[in-house]
Amino acid sequence: MQYVHLGPGHAGLAISSKYPDGSRVIWSNGADRISKIDAKTFELLAELPRPDKELLSSDEADANIALMDQQSGSELALTGLGFGAKYLLGLTGIYYALDVDNTLFIGGEDSVLAYQDQTVGDPRSPIILRDEWKRPAEITGGFVGVNMTFDGKLVVVTDEGWIVVLDRDFSDYVAIALPGQEAAAAHNAEVVASGVTLASASWVRNSIAVDDQGGIYAVSLNEMHKVVWDGTKLSTSPADGAWSAPYSNSAGKGSGATPALMGYCDDRFVVITDGDEQMNVVLFWRDGAPQDWEPIEGALSPQIAGQELVTMGDPKLTAIQSEQGVVVGGYGALVVNNDSPTIPDGYPAKAARLLVSYSGADPAFAPHGMQKFAWDPVAQAFASSWVNQEVSSANGVPLVSLGSNTLYTVGGRDGKWALEGIDWTTGESVLTWITGSSRYNTVFAGLFIDDEGHILHGTAFGMVRYPAS
C-alpha cells in the first residue's frame, strides 16, 4: 500500500486527463488544503492552504492515529467525537468537479471556486486560485453540490433550492428555482433554530446528478425533481420533460442520498433513499412512466418505478437511514448500514452518526450489513436481490467494479480496519484485506478505481492506494 499525508477531510478525489507529457495527477480537496498527487508515483506534488486554515502537520496526524490505535470502546468514541468537532464540523466544499483543462471547481458556502496549475500544462506546478464566482443576491442559499453538463457547463445547487448552470470561465450563468423553493428559507431557519446541523436537514442537502440528455436531478425535502437543460435555458415545465414527484419523508429530514442514475434504453431511472425512519430505496422513471405502467401500490407518485423497504435481512428492524448515495451498477442498487449498534453512556445522541467516523471498526460500534436491490427489465419489477450481514461498511461510500463484478468497501473486521470485496451478483465475500490501523479509515470518503486497477480513497488524515493485484 501507498499512503500520503494530506490533512483531514479528503472525502473525494478526481483523476485528471493527461498532461502534455502523458502524466496524470490526482486532485483532492480537504478541510485545510487543496492537494495534487502524481497518479503514477503517488508523490505529493503541490498543496494550497485553504484561506484562514492552519495546516495539520503529519506529526500531529500520526500522533492522532497512534492514539486511536491504542484505544477502544467508549474511550475511542469520545476521542473520535473530539476529532469530529475539530476536523469535520462546518466542513464545506465537499462536492467538486474537474474539467478537461484540469481546473478543479469546488462549491463553497456562497461561491464557486476554480483552482488550476499556476503553469498550465505542468503537473508539478503550484496550485493557484484562478477565480471565484460569487453567488448573486437573487440566488439564495449555500452551495451543496457541483456537477457538469454534457455540453461542458458547470451545474450547482444551493440548499435553498436554486439550480445554476455556469460557464466554466464564470462569464455567464442561468438559474432557476426548484418547485416549492419558496418554503426553503423558512425551513432552513427552523433547522438552525432547533440546534440541528443545517447540513443534515436543509431543504436541499445533497449534490445533483446529470444525464446525457440534459436532465438535472435534485432531491429536496419532500420531492425528487428533474430539471431540463437544453443548452441555453433551464426548465421545470412538464412540456419540456421536467417533473417533480413526492417521496415518503416520515422522519422529516428528507433524503440523505445524492441522486444516482441507473438503467439503459427504455428503462432509465434515478434512485434515492427516502426520508422514512426505516428507509426505502426508491426508483423513479427518468423519462416518464411507460403508457401501460401500473403505479406501485403505496407509492406517492406514478413516477415511482420501484419502492423497497431496507431490512438488511432483519424482520425486526424498525429504523435505518443513510447519509450517502445509492451505489449503482447495471440494474443493481445497493445500500449499506451506517448505524452503530450501540451508543456509549454519556455520548450525545445528536452526534450518533459520528460514532462510525473514527471508531467504526471497534466491535462495539461497527455497523454491519448491506443490501442489494435489482430491477428486472423483463418482469418490470424492482426487488431485493441479496443481503450480506457479515461485512461492515462503516462510513465510506462503496465502489462497484463491473469489470471484476466486485463491490469494494472499507469497514471493521475483528476490531481492525479492512478493505472488503463482495461478489456483486451473489453478495458473497470474496476479499478481506486487514489494514489494521486507523490510518486507513475512510471517514466518509468514497472509494475510487484508477485505469490501472488500483483502489484508492481518502482517509482520516490523507489518502491510501492499494496494489492493483
N, C-alpha and C positions, 0 to 999 in steps of 0.2 A: 504493500500500500504506500501511497504518497500522500503527504499532508503538508498544508501550507497555512501559516497563521495569517488571519485576515481581520481579527476582531469579531465582535458579536453581530448577530442579526443578518447573516447572509443566507436568506431563505431561498433565493433563486440564483440562477446564473444564465448566461447567454453565450453561446459559442459563435464566434464571428465568421463571416465569409472570409475567403482567402485574401491575404495581403499580396502586393506585387511580388514578394519573394516566395510566395506559396505557403507561408505560415498562417496559422490561425491563433487567436487569443481567446481567453475566457474572460468575459466581463462579469463582475458581481457587485451589487450594491448592498452595503451593510449599514449598521446603525451609526458607525462613526467614520466610514470611508467608502470611496469607490475604488475598486481594485481591478487590476488587469494581470492575467496569468498566461504564460506561454502554454498553448494547448498541447505541445509535444513533450516538453521537458517538465511541465508543471512548476516552472520557476516563476516567482513573483516578479513582474516587470515594472509595475508602477502603481502608486497609490495617490489618491487625492482626498485629504481630510474633508469631511462634511463641515459646513460653517458652524462655528461655535461648539465643535465637538473635540474632546480630548481623546487622542488615540490610545486604545488599550494596548499595553505592551505585551509581547509574547511571554515575558517573565511573569507578569500578573496573570495572564491567561493560564499558563502552566501551573501556577500556584492554585488557581481556582479548580482546575482539572484534578490536581493531586488531592485537594480537599474532598471533592465529591467522590473520588475513587476510594477514599478511606471511610466514607460514611455510609449509613444505611438507615432505613426506616424513617421515623419522624425527624431525626436529626438531618438527614439528607433532604427531606421535604422542606424543612424550614430554610436550609441553605439555598435550595432552588427557588423558594419564594423570594428570598432576598436578591438573588441574581435576576429573577424575572422583573422585579421592581427596578433594579439598577440598569439592566441592559435592554429590556424589551418594552417597558412601559412607554407609551407615547411614540412607539416606532412608526415612522411614516416612510413613504416611498418604497413599499414592498413590491408593488407591481411596476413593470418596466417593459420596454420593447427595444430591440436592437435592429437597426436597419441595414441595408446592403452597403451603406457607406461607413459602417462601423461607428455610427452615432448611437449612443445609449440614451434613451428617453425615459425619464422617471417622473411619475406623478407625485408632486409634493402636496403640502396641505392646501395651498391656494395658487399653485403654479405648476407648469410643466418645465422640467429642466433637461437640457440637452448637453451631454458630455461627449467629448471626442478626443482623438490624439492631437497633441499640440502640433506635431508634424504629420500631416495627412499621409497615410501610406507607410508609416514607420511603426511597427508593432511595439518597439521599445521606447517610443516617445512618451514623455509625461502626459498625464491626463489633464484636460482643461474643461472648464465650464464654457461651452460655446455660446449659450444663450439661455434666457429664461423667459417663458411666456406667462405673463400674469393673467389670472382669471379676470375677465371683465366684470363690472359691477352687476350687470344683468344676469350673469350666470352665478348661481349661489351654491354653497356647499364646498366641502373639501374633496379633492380628487381621491378616489378609491380604486381606480382601475385604469390600465393602459393597454391598448392593443393596436393593431394596424389593419387597415382595409387592404383588399387585394389590389387596389389601384394605387397603393403607396401612401395613403394618408394616415396620420395618427388618429385614433379614436379614444376618447377618455370619457369617464363617467364620474359624476360627483355624488356625494352621499345625500344630496337633496334632489337627485333625480334628473340632472341635466346630462344629455349626451352631446359631446362636442367632437366634430371632425375637424382636424387641424392640419394645415400644410406643415411638412417636416422642417421647412425653413422659418416657420412661425409667421409667414406673411399674410395668411388669411385663415378664417375659420367659419364654420357653420354650426349652429347649435339648435337643439330642440329639447323641450321638456317632456318627460315621460307622462303618460296619462296618470292623473292622480297626484302629480308632483306638488300641487298647491298645498297638500297636507304635510309635506315632508319637513319643513322648518319647525312647525309646531311639535311634530313627533320627536324630532331630534332634540329639541329643547326639553321635552318631558324626560327623555332618556338621561340627559345630563343632570337635570334636577333630581332625578331618582338616585343618583350616585353610581349608576351603571356606566361602564366604559362605553363611550359612544361607538367605537369601532365594533363592538359586539352586538349592537342592536339598532344601528342607524337605519334610515328609510331605505337606502341602498348601502350594502356593506360588503359587496363582492365585486370582482372585476367583471369583464364582459367577454363574450365570445363573438367571433366574426366569421361568416362563411363566404364562399366564393361567389355568391350571387347577390351580395350587398346586404345580407341580413346581419343585424347587430342585435345581440341577445343580452338583456339585462334583467336581473331579478330584483324587484322592490319588496317592500314589507309584506304585501299580500298577493302580488301578481307577478307572473312571468311575462316579459314584453319582447316583441320583435319590432325593431325599428328598421326601416329600409333606407339605404343609401344608394342613390342612382348615379353617383359621380359628381353631382352638382348640388343636390338638396337632400335633406333628411325628411322622412315622413313617418307619421304614426297612423296613417289612414289605411283602413282595410282595402280601399280601392287600389292601393299600391302594394298590397301584400302584407302590410303590417298587422299585428294583432296584440292584444293583451288578454291574458287568461288567469283567473284566480287559482290559487292553490291553498291547501289547508294550512292553517297557522294558529293552532290552538294554544301554543306556548307564548305567542305574541311577539316574538323576536324576528320572525321571518326566516328565510333560508340561510344556512351557513355556507352554501356551496356556490362557487363560481359556475355559471352555466357551462356545460360540456356538450360538444357536438358528437353525434354518433349516427351510424347507418349509411346506406347507399341508395342510389337510384330513386325509386318512389318512396322508400321507407327512410326518410331523413328526419332525425329527431334532435331535440335539445333536452338535456336531462339535468335535474337538480334533486336535492333532498328538500323536503318541505319543512314547515315550522312546527310540526306537532311534537309533543313531548317524546313520543316514540315515533321517530321519523319514518316517512315513506320515501322510496325512490320514485320520482315522478318523471314520466316521459311525455314530452309534448311533440305533436306533429309540427315540424318546422314550416311546412308549406301549405298547411291546411289539411284537415282530415279527408280521406277518400269519400266519395259520394255515398258509398254503401256502408260507411263506418257506423257501427253500433256504439254509442257512448259507453264508457266504463261505468259500471254501477258504483255509486258513491262518489264519483269524481265531480269536482265543482265546475268543470268545463268540458265541452265536447272536443276541445283542442288537446285534451289529455289522452295519450295513446296507451299509457300503462301507469299503474299506481300500485306499488307493492310495499307492504309493511316490512320493515327491517326487524328481524328477530334474532339474528346471529345464532339461529338454531335452538333458542331457549324459549319455550312456550310461556314461561312465567315472566319474561322481560316486559317491563311496562314503561321504561324510559331509556332513550338513547338519542343523542344528537351529534352532529358532526360539524366541524368548522373548516372543512376542506371540500374541494370539488370531487365529484364522482369520477373515478378512474374508468376510462373508456377504451375498449379495444374491439374493433369489429362491431358486432351486435351485442357485446358484453358490457356491463356496467357494474362496477364494484365499489362497495363502501366498507370502511373499517370502523372498529370500535376504538374511540379515543377517551373513553370514560374510565377513570381509576376505579377499581372495585372497592376501595376503602378510602376514607379521609381521616387523617390522624387527629387526635384531640388537639384543640387549640388552633387548628388550621382554618383560616377564613373561608367560609362557604363560597363567597363571591369569586375566590381565586382557585376554585376546584380544578379548572381547566389547566392551570399552571402545574398541577401535580405531576402530569405526564411530561412536562417540558424537560426538566433537569433530573427528575427521579423516576422516569418512566420505565427504566429497566429493573428497578427494585421489585422483587416478588410481591411486596405488599401493595404496590401501586400500578404494576404493569397491566395495561388493558389487553385483553385477548379477543380475537375474533375478527373475521372478515367474511363478507357475504357477496357473492356474485349473482347478478340477475342477467337475463338474456332475452332478447327479442327473437321470436320465431317468425321469419318472414312468410312462411307457408301458412301457419295457423293464425298469423296476425295477432300474436299474443305475447305478453311480457310476463315473465315468471322467475322465481328464484331458481338458480342453476346449481349452486353448491354453497356450503358453509365450511370454513376451516376455523375450529375453535382452539387449535393448538398454537398458532402463530400469533405473535404480538406485533402490531404496527403502532408503536407508542404515540408518535406525534408527527412523523414525516408524511409526505404525500407520495404514495407508491407510484411505480412506473411499470407499465406493461410493455414488453418487447414481443411483438407478434412474430418476429423472425425466429426467436428461440422459444416462443409460446410460453414465456415465463413472466410472472409478476414479481417484481423486486420491491422490498421494503426494508425498513430498519426498525428493530424493536428489542425487547428484552428476552433473553434466553438464559434461564437459570441464574438470574441476577446480573448478567453481563450483557453489554450491548452487542448486537449481532446483525449482520446482513442476511436477509432471508430471501429464498426463491420459492415460488409456488407455481405449480403447473396451471396455466390459465384455463385449460379445458376441464381438468378434474378437481382442482383445488388441493391436490396433494403437495406436501412439502418436498422439494427437490434439492434445496441448498440451504445450509446453515453455516455461516462464517462467523465465528465468535471473534469479534474485535476487542471486546472486553471493556476498555476504558471509556469514561465519559467524554474523552476527546472525540469520539466518533458518533456521538449523539446527534441526531438530525435537528433537534429543537425547532420543529415545524417546517423544516426545509423540504423541498421537493427533490426527488431522485431524477437524474438525467443520464442519458447514454450518449457517448460520442460516436463518431464514424468509425472508430477502431474497436468499438465494443466495450470500452471502459464504463463502468458505473461510477458516477461522481455525485456528490451532494455537499451542501453546506453543513457545518457542524456548530457546536456551541461557540467556538471562537476561531473558526477557519473553514477549510474545505478539504475533503478527502477524495482520492481517486483510487479505485480498486483495479488490480490487473485485469486485462481483457480475458484471460483464460486461467 
